[in-house]
Amino acid sequence: MSTRKTSLTDKQTKNGTSKYVLERCASINEYYDIAFKVMLLGDSAVGKTCVLVRFKDGAFLGGNFIATVGIDFRNKVVEVDNLKVKLQIWDTAGQERFRSVTHAYYRDAQGNISLLPQFVLKSLFLRILTAWLTEIHEYAQKDVVIMLLGNKVSVGYGIPFMETSAKTGVNVELAFLAIAKELKHRATQQPNEPRFQIQDYIEAQKHKSGCC
Ligand SMILES: Nc1nc2c(ncn2[C@@H]2O[C@H](COP(=O)(O)OP(=O)(O)OP(=O)(O)O)[C@@H](O)[C@H]2O)c(=O)[nH]1
């Protein structure tokens, strides 16, 4: 059994005043078999906090945009092949001025989910993607599991990619489940067992749900 205490999520308005705090101090006993750290990366306002809140609480954080200050995390336990997998998901501030704070956390994470901006020109999209992949390669573990989330853009980088919406919830649960499965398979894989194919899993699940 493990006990956890989530930290405060401190959000900041454009003028720098901290006015919105998601209060989550409850202590909850939750059982899990295996735990992984996953970081949410991406430029400011791409929707990292909203995706995490959608996954954790099933709600959409609408209203005025309030930027994350520094870094925060939420835990969620998901079931993967009869194992309880705890994902400790780190929500990083996208603003450049917090980069030195967030870089310090890359090394401990087994998974990275990078959110990419919607509706930008392909050349800009590729520039942003390359910048984030360069950051990941510089600061993260060499064998970190990477997933890209975005909207209406197709990527040919051999990295699992999904279109998601924190607003409608489409594909959010699937994205986190897929990364939990990949991490669990890597951690428990027997020598002769075939590798888990994360993109195949994603496609099969999308097909099942009749989604996009
Ligand atoms: N329509 C729509 N709006 C979204 C969606 N996801 C996020 N938003 C909006 O986009 C804005 C930014 O969302 P956040 O999740 O706070 O962005 P962030 O990436 O955490 O930003 P930083 O904290 O600065 O790194 C908010 O106004 C959200 O309401 C989505 O799927 N659809």
The ligand as a Gaussian input file, in Angstrom:
#p B3LYP/6-31G(d) Opt

LIG

0 1
 N      -11.027000      24.142000     -27.499000
 C      -10.100000      23.560000     -26.753000
 N       -9.384000      24.338000     -25.901000
 C       -8.438000      23.726000     -25.144000
 C       -8.184000      22.333000     -25.226000
 N       -7.185000      22.041000     -24.367000
 C       -6.851000      23.199000     -23.756000
 N       -7.603000      24.210000     -24.220000
 C       -7.536000      25.632000     -23.808000
 O       -6.200000      26.074000     -24.068000
 C       -5.750000      26.969000     -23.052000
 C       -4.439000      26.485000     -22.472000
 O       -4.615000      25.264000     -21.758000
 P       -3.609000      24.769000     -20.590000
 O       -3.884000      23.312000     -20.403000
 O       -3.671000      25.624000     -19.394000
 O       -2.191000      24.978000     -21.311000
 P       -0.745000      24.507000     -20.827000
 O       -0.076000      23.817000     -21.959000
 O       -0.832000      23.753000     -19.532000
 O       -0.016000      25.918000     -20.602000
 P        1.216000      26.260000     -19.607000
 O        0.708000      25.999000     -18.233000
 O        1.547000      27.708000     -19.841000
 O        2.355000      25.387000     -19.996000
 C       -6.897000      27.048000     -22.007000
 O       -7.608000      28.233000     -22.244000
 C       -7.741000      25.828000     -22.310000
 O       -9.076000      26.017000     -21.939000
 C       -8.947000      21.554000     -26.162000
 O       -8.798000      20.341000     -26.325000
 N       -9.883000      22.227000     -26.894000

